Amino acid sequence: MKSKAEKINNESIELEFQKAFKEQKKQKSKQKKKPIHNDFDQKQFDLLIQQEQAKRQLQKEETKKLVEEYSQLTAPCFGKGEMIIPDSISFGKEIKQISKCKIPNNCTWDYNLNCKTLTSLCIHKEGNFLVCSGNDGIIRVCGLKEKSVVENLIGHQSMIPRVTFYDNFVISVSMDGTVKVWDIVKGEVITGWTEAPNSTDEKPPYKCVIANENGIFAGCANKRIFQYDIREKKHTCEYIVDSIPLDVAHCGKGIVCSSEDKIIRYYDLGSGSVTKEIQDPSIQTMFCLNDYHGKYVIAQSMDNSIVCFRGDPFRQMGGRVFRGHYPGAWCCRPSFSPDGQYILSGDANGKIFIWSWKKGKILKVFEHAHKGCVTDVIWHSTNSSSFISCGWDGNLCYWN
């Protein structure tokens, strides 16, 4: 038992402790409330604020100018080229007709185009230069005599999946939702199209394009194929696809389209509707198409094979299947030789294969042609024993 004296002493100690704690709390609160006196001049402070505001305004104006310049470059009907050697691009030469092609032996020269991934190639019918597109939105015009880039066509703001020639003009489609027609001599865009309803709406990207005397056909991600005429401001015909079109090719009197739903569709020109479909459980997705003067169409299939079609009437050629390469799920575009004897294609392992069109056998394989996937291979339009290839390594290779 505690005595009364001990209890009183304990209570008094607690009271004194509480008083001391309260006084200490008051002192701390007073110290916080004391105003902080700064000897910094108010005029200097205002001057610094004005200087900072002026810097920010200048930055805004510079950014606005850059945005305006960039928007002019990337508009559907505007663009510019950076010409390096104007004399290297000329037209009007005699076109040599190739009667028989020969398989090249090796790569005679290669050139790096300073692009991470090259997506498409197309050589001019006269054979003196070609155009190449990439994932950086720049079209490079390469002189085959100079073995270098002679002109850069700048106007797209996103990847260019396909580029082609339309007479002496270059047609390009981009993931930025625009189609552009380029004059190579001037290095400028002469016209262009987009399928956005309003300028503020998001532009549906384009996947593929082909061009011939009937017009320009571009596959769009809004499940349509649009037919354009250079003289018109809008599309002249619309072909409805129930899925996103992957590629387009000429066949007979119409066009062939492959899409993500694994269906091959055939359209008569100007009809706007499907006239025939090839749908089978054994058919896989076909990423790339190419044609031989509209008579035959070859398609790169996801099951590591090249399937063939023909027109008038449109049907699949079951006996013509080319195998042995590994394109996988990548876009490795096959092509014909000018005489129709050979089929060329790259694969995902950097190899290039050449098949016999009649026998379907592999005639030659070029090992380690590129580092990574070979995206496009095209035969020279006037030289019977050479072809050009491009791939993910950004190299342009000339085989002879």
KEKOLLO-73115 format. One record per residue (C-alpha): residue in three letters; x, y, z. Coordinates in steps of 0.05 Angstrom, whole numbers, plus 5000, padded with zeros to 4 digits. Example, Ala and Ser with C-alpha at 12.3 -4.5 7.8 and 13.67 -1.06 7.14 Angstrom:
2
ala524649105156
ser527349795143
//
This chain:
400
met500050005000
lys502550704981
ser502451245034
lys498551895026
ala505052295022
glu507451884963
lys500851974926
ile501152734935
asn508252764911
asn506552374849
glu500652814832
ser504753444841
ile510153184796
glu505053014741
leu502053714746
glu508754044741
phe510553604681
gln504053794646
lys505254544659
ala512354494632
phe509854124570
lys504554654556
glu509655224563
gln514354864515
lys508654784465
lys506955534469
gln514155734457
lys514455294394
ser507955584367
lys510556294378
gln516956134341
lys512855874281
lys508556494280
lys514456964278
pro514957294209
ile521057124167
his524557754148
asn528157734081
asp532758284059
phe531458113985
asp529158723945
gln522058683917
lys524159043853
gln529358503838
phe524157973851
asp519258293801
leu524858353750
leu526557613754
ile519157433745
gln518757873683
gln525057553653
glu522256853666
gln515657033633
ala519257313572
lys523356673565
arg517056243568
gln513556683516
leu519456623469
gln519455863477
lys511955843461
glu512956243397
glu518755803374
thr514655173388
lys508755463350
lys513155593289
leu515954893290
val508954593295
glu506455013236
glu512354803193
tyr511454073212
ser503954103198
gln505354383128
leu510153813114
thr505253273138
ala498853553107
pro495553083055
cys497253532996
phe503953823016
gly511053573020
lys517953722996
gly524153372970
glu531553482984
met534953422917
ile542253212916
ile543653022843
pro537953272798
asp541153012733
ser541052292757
ile533452262750
ser531352282677
phe525751992634
gly524751812561
lys530051272554
glu528650652512
ile525950082554
lys529449422542
gln524948822538
ile527548222576
ser526547562541
lys530247092588
cys532747202659
lys538846892693
ile539846752767
pro544947222799
asn551146952834
asn552447422892
cys551548122921
thr555848612882
trp554549222926
asp550349442984
tyr548650123014
asn545950313082
leu540150813077
asn540551053150
cys533750763165
lys532250243219
thr527249863176
leu526049883101
thr518949673083
ser518149693007
leu521849752941
cys519749952871
ile524250042810
his522650502752
lys520950172686
glu527150482653
gly531650172707
asn535950772724
phe533250892794
leu528650612847
val524650862907
cys524950572977
ser520450693037
gly521750603111
asn518950653180
asp521651363189
gly516551673140
ile521851853087
ile521951613014
arg528951522987
val530351562913
cys536651162898
gly540751212834
leu543350522813
lys549250832776
glu551051272835
lys549750712885
ser547051212935
val541051642953
val539952202903
glu533552502932
asn529552482997
leu522052572993
ile519652843061
gly512252933076
his509552343117
gln509652343192
ser509251593203
met511350923173
ile510450813098
pro508350093086
arg508250123010
val510850562953
thr509950462878
phe510550812811
tyr504751102772
asp507851272704
asn513351772724
phe510151952791
val511151612858
ile505151392900
ser506051282975
val501251083030
ser502751183104
met500251003173
asp498951743183
gly492651663142
thr494852003077
val496151803004
lys501052252968
val502952322894
trp510152572884
asp513452912826
ile520552652830
val523753182785
lys521053752828
gly521353352892
glu514353582912
val507453302926
ile502653472870
thr496353182902
gly494152752960
trp488052452994
thr485552263063
glu479151923085
ala478052303150
pro470952613149
asn473453253183
ser480353563192
thr479853443268
asp477952713262
glu483052153267
lys485551933199
pro484951183186
pro491750903166
tyr493150603097
lys496149913090
cys497549803016
val497250112947
ile497749912874
ala497250332810
asn496050202736
glu492450512677
asn485750422713
gly487750852772
ile490650822842
phe487950302892
ala489450402966
gly487349943022
cys485150303085
ala484250083158
asn476950293156
lys475449643118
arg475249983050
ile479449992986
phe479150672952
gln480350802879
tyr483351482863
asp484551902801
ile490052432801
arg485152922768
glu479952842824
lys480153102895
lys476252512924
his476051762911
thr472351542849
cys470250852874
glu469850492940
tyr470649732949
ile467649463014
val471748963054
asp468848633116
ser475648633149
ile482049053148
pro485448963079
leu492648733082
asp494648783009
val491848892939
ala493948632870
his491448642798
cys488448012770
gly484747932705
lys479548482697
gly479248652771
ile483148682835
val484648172890
cys484848342964
ser487347943024
ser484848133093
glu485547963166
asp479447493165
lys483347003120
ile478647113061
ile481147262990
arg476247732954
tyr475847882880
tyr472648532855
asp470848742785
leu473349442769
gly468249982784
ser463249492816
gly464949652889
ser462548972912
val465548272918
thr464347832857
lys467947212884
glu470746982951
ile475646422968
gln474446193040
asp477245543066
pro479245303136
ser486145103108
ile487545813083
gln491846233129
thr492746983133
met496247253071
phe500247883086
cys503248043018
leu500747992946
asn504148102879
asp502047992807
tyr505147832740
his502048312690
gly495148162720
lys495347432696
tyr497747102760
val497847312833
ile502447032887
ala500947102961
gln505547023021
ser501746583070
met502646533145
asp503645773140
asn510545903108
ser508345803036
ile507046212974
val500146082944
cys498146242872
phe491746512839
arg489746682767
gly484147082735
asp478847022680
pro475546682717
phe478846812784
arg480946172820
gln486445872863
met491945462830
gly492344872877
gly498344562843
arg502745172850
val505245232921
phe512345452938
arg515445233004
gly522145193040
his522845893070
tyr520546173137
pro516946843132
gly513146713197
ala508447273215
trp512547813180
cys511248173116
cys516147873065
arg513648082997
pro514747582940
ser515647772866
phe516347512795
ser522247562748
pro520647972685
asp520147342642
gly515746982692
gln520546392701
tyr522546522773
ile519346692840
leu523447092891
ser522147182965
gly525947343028
asp524447063097
ala524947243170
asn531946933177
gly535247403127
lys535246903069
ile533047002996
phe529946422958
ile529046322883
trp523945802858
ser522345542788
trp515345772769
lys513845142728
lys516944602773
gly516144942841
lys523144732863
ile528145162900
leu533645352851
lys538045782895
val538446042967
phe542546652987
glu544546553060
his545547153105
ala543047643052
his540648123107
lys541148173182
gly533948033202
cys527647993160
val527948113084
thr521848553071
asp522148622995
val525748322935
ile524748582863
trp527948382797
his531348922756
ser526649202703
thr531949222647
asn537748782671
ser536048042662
ser541047782713
ser540248232774
phe535348382830
ile535048852890
ser533048702962
cys531849083027
gly530548893099
trp530349063172
asp537849223173
gly536649853131
asn541149593075
leu539649613000
cys543149022966
tyr544448942891
trp545248232867
asn548548072800
//
